[in-house]
Amino acid sequence: MSFLDYFSKDATTRAKFIFNSIARIYSKVDHTLIESYEESIEVVNKKIDITGLKVLDIGSGTGAWAMKFVEHQASEVYGIDFSDKMLKVGKEKHPEIQFSLGDAENLFEISDNSFDIVTASFVVHGVKEERRDKILSEMKRITRNHVILHDFVGKTPFFVRFLEFLEQSDYKHFKTNICTELQEKFSKVEKIQTDFGSGLYIAIK
């Protein structure tokens, strides 16, 4: 990994550099995310009884969002991420989660209809529409029932906008277009705003 990777024209290379670089720091400050996760997981659990379900968290990072499903009695929780350093921290913090290295756009090693819920938190907004389409298609393929995005809804705080600028994410277009993109793939889509500029997009296959 080289600092020059941040200036790469390839979005995946840039993102890997950023998240590998901040893995240790991220794991120490992700308690700020956990506040929004706690509210959001309660909303999810009212819509879908998590107890006994098999869950996959794509772009799991250090596992804070996936851990909420463990706490709500999911039977099996898996996390997948392209950052090996994020996964290393996640494995240390959350041995209850089964982590593995993988690419959200190509989950060929996972069979169709393998999970009850496939989820992603603050992942899908980071890529352009063509790549979002690939990720959503993979999520739809491997879920039996639900796809849940925990991501930006409503006004995005200034500091977060600054981070998204550094990451060169597509969060503005994501907020505008994601419901339409989901509706093209799923039978039912619900958007629910929670707090901290975030919310849920719950899609039924």
C-alpha positions as CSV (number, residue, x, y, z in Angstrom):
1,M,0.0,0.0,0.0
2,S,1.4,3.4,-1.0
3,F,0.3,6.9,-0.4
4,L,0.2,7.3,-4.1
5,D,-2.8,5.0,-4.1
6,Y,-4.9,7.8,-2.8
7,F,-4.4,9.6,-6.1
8,S,-5.2,6.6,-8.2
9,K,-7.9,6.9,-11.0
10,D,-9.3,3.6,-9.8
11,A,-11.9,4.2,-7.2
12,T,-11.4,0.8,-5.5
13,T,-7.7,1.4,-5.1
14,R,-8.4,4.8,-3.5
15,A,-11.0,3.4,-1.2
16,K,-8.8,0.5,-0.1
17,F,-6.0,2.9,0.7
18,I,-8.3,5.1,2.8
19,F,-9.9,2.4,4.8
20,N,-6.7,0.4,5.4
21,S,-5.1,3.7,6.6
22,I,-7.8,4.5,9.0
23,A,-8.6,1.0,10.3
24,R,-7.2,1.4,13.8
25,I,-8.5,5.0,14.3
26,Y,-11.9,4.0,12.9
27,S,-12.2,1.2,15.4
28,K,-11.7,3.6,18.2
29,V,-14.2,6.2,17.1
30,D,-16.9,4.0,15.6
31,H,-18.9,4.5,18.9
32,T,-20.3,7.6,17.2
33,L,-21.8,5.4,14.5
34,I,-23.1,2.9,17.1
35,E,-25.5,5.6,18.4
36,S,-27.2,5.7,15.0
37,Y,-26.9,2.0,14.7
38,E,-28.8,1.4,17.9
39,E,-31.7,3.4,16.7
40,S,-31.7,1.9,13.2
41,I,-31.5,-1.7,14.4
42,E,-34.6,-1.2,16.5
43,V,-36.4,0.0,13.5
44,V,-35.2,-3.1,11.5
45,N,-36.2,-5.4,14.3
46,K,-39.8,-4.0,14.3
47,K,-40.0,-4.5,10.6
48,I,-38.3,-7.9,10.5
49,D,-37.8,-10.2,13.5
50,I,-34.1,-10.8,13.4
51,T,-34.1,-13.7,15.8
52,G,-32.7,-16.9,14.2
53,L,-31.9,-15.2,10.8
54,K,-28.7,-15.6,8.8
55,V,-27.2,-12.2,8.0
56,L,-24.5,-11.0,5.7
57,D,-23.0,-7.5,6.2
58,I,-21.2,-6.3,3.0
59,G,-18.5,-3.7,3.6
60,S,-18.6,-4.7,7.3
61,G,-15.4,-2.7,8.2
62,T,-14.7,-3.4,11.9
63,G,-18.1,-5.0,12.4
64,A,-20.1,-2.4,14.4
65,W,-23.3,-2.7,12.2
66,A,-23.0,-6.5,11.9
67,M,-22.7,-6.7,15.7
68,K,-26.1,-5.2,16.1
69,F,-27.6,-8.2,14.4
70,V,-25.7,-10.5,16.7
71,E,-27.1,-8.6,19.7
72,H,-30.6,-9.1,18.3
73,Q,-30.2,-12.9,18.2
74,A,-29.4,-13.5,14.6
75,S,-28.4,-17.2,14.3
76,E,-25.3,-16.5,12.1
77,V,-23.7,-13.2,11.2
78,Y,-21.0,-12.8,8.5
79,G,-19.0,-9.8,7.5
80,I,-17.2,-9.2,4.2
81,D,-14.9,-6.3,3.3
82,F,-12.1,-5.5,0.8
83,S,-9.9,-4.0,3.5
84,D,-7.8,-6.6,5.2
85,K,-6.8,-4.2,8.0
86,M,-10.4,-3.4,8.8
87,L,-11.1,-7.1,8.9
88,K,-8.1,-7.7,11.2
89,V,-9.5,-5.2,13.7
90,G,-13.0,-6.6,13.3
91,K,-11.9,-10.2,14.1
92,E,-10.1,-8.9,17.2
93,K,-13.1,-6.9,18.5
94,H,-16.0,-9.2,17.4
95,P,-15.1,-12.9,17.4
96,E,-18.9,-13.7,17.2
97,I,-18.9,-12.5,13.5
98,Q,-17.4,-14.6,10.7
99,F,-15.3,-12.2,8.7
100,S,-13.9,-12.7,5.2
101,L,-12.1,-10.7,2.5
102,G,-14.2,-10.1,-0.6
103,D,-15.4,-7.7,-3.3
104,A,-19.0,-6.5,-3.0
105,E,-19.4,-6.3,-6.8
106,N,-18.5,-10.0,-7.3
107,L,-19.5,-12.4,-4.5
108,F,-19.2,-15.4,-6.8
109,E,-18.2,-17.6,-3.9
110,I,-21.6,-17.1,-2.2
111,S,-24.5,-19.2,-3.5
112,D,-27.9,-17.8,-4.5
113,N,-30.4,-17.3,-1.7
114,S,-27.8,-18.0,1.0
115,F,-28.9,-15.4,3.5
116,D,-32.2,-14.1,5.1
117,I,-30.9,-10.6,5.2
118,V,-28.1,-9.0,3.2
119,T,-27.1,-5.6,4.5
120,A,-24.6,-2.8,3.9
121,S,-23.9,0.3,6.1
122,F,-22.5,3.4,4.5
123,V,-21.1,1.4,1.5
124,V,-23.3,1.8,-1.5
125,H,-23.3,5.6,-1.6
126,G,-19.5,5.5,-2.1
127,V,-19.6,4.2,-5.7
128,K,-21.0,5.5,-9.0
129,E,-24.4,4.2,-10.4
130,E,-22.9,1.4,-12.6
131,R,-21.0,-0.1,-9.6
132,R,-24.0,0.4,-7.3
133,D,-26.0,-1.6,-9.8
134,K,-23.5,-4.5,-9.6
135,I,-23.5,-4.4,-5.8
136,L,-27.3,-4.3,-5.5
137,S,-27.6,-7.2,-8.1
138,E,-25.2,-9.3,-6.0
139,M,-27.1,-8.5,-2.8
140,K,-30.4,-9.4,-4.4
141,R,-28.9,-12.7,-5.8
142,I,-27.7,-13.9,-2.4
143,T,-30.6,-12.9,-0.2
144,R,-33.7,-15.0,0.3
145,N,-35.8,-12.1,1.5
146,H,-34.4,-8.7,2.4
147,V,-31.8,-6.2,1.5
148,I,-31.2,-3.5,4.0
149,L,-29.1,-0.4,3.3
150,H,-28.1,1.7,6.3
151,D,-26.9,4.9,4.6
152,F,-27.5,8.6,4.0
153,V,-31.0,10.0,4.2
154,G,-31.8,13.7,4.4
155,K,-29.3,16.4,5.3
156,T,-25.6,15.2,5.6
157,P,-23.6,16.9,8.3
158,F,-20.7,19.1,7.2
159,F,-17.9,17.0,8.6
160,V,-19.3,13.9,6.8
161,R,-19.6,15.9,3.6
162,F,-15.9,16.7,3.9
163,L,-15.0,13.1,4.4
164,E,-17.1,12.1,1.4
165,F,-15.3,14.8,-0.7
166,L,-11.9,13.2,0.3
167,E,-13.3,9.7,-0.6
168,Q,-14.7,11.2,-3.9
169,S,-17.9,9.3,-3.2
170,D,-21.2,9.6,-5.1
171,Y,-23.3,10.3,-2.0
172,K,-25.3,13.2,-3.6
173,H,-26.5,11.1,-6.5
174,F,-27.1,8.2,-4.2
175,K,-29.5,10.2,-2.0
176,T,-31.4,11.4,-5.1
177,N,-31.5,8.1,-7.1
178,I,-31.2,5.1,-4.7
179,C,-35.0,4.6,-4.2
180,T,-35.5,4.4,-8.0
181,E,-32.5,2.1,-8.4
182,L,-33.9,-0.2,-5.7
183,Q,-37.4,-0.2,-7.1
184,E,-36.1,-1.4,-10.4
185,K,-34.8,-4.5,-8.7
186,F,-37.1,-5.3,-5.8
187,S,-40.8,-5.8,-5.3
188,K,-41.1,-3.4,-2.4
189,V,-38.9,-0.6,-1.1
190,E,-39.3,1.5,2.1
191,K,-37.1,4.5,3.1
192,I,-37.0,5.4,6.8
193,Q,-35.1,8.4,8.1
194,T,-33.6,7.9,11.6
195,D,-31.0,10.3,13.0
196,F,-27.6,11.8,12.4
197,G,-28.3,12.3,8.7
198,S,-28.8,8.6,8.2
199,G,-31.6,6.1,7.7
200,L,-32.7,2.8,6.2
201,Y,-33.7,1.5,2.8
202,I,-35.5,-1.8,3.3
203,A,-36.1,-3.8,0.1
204,I,-38.0,-7.0,-0.3
205,K,-36.9,-9.4,-3.0
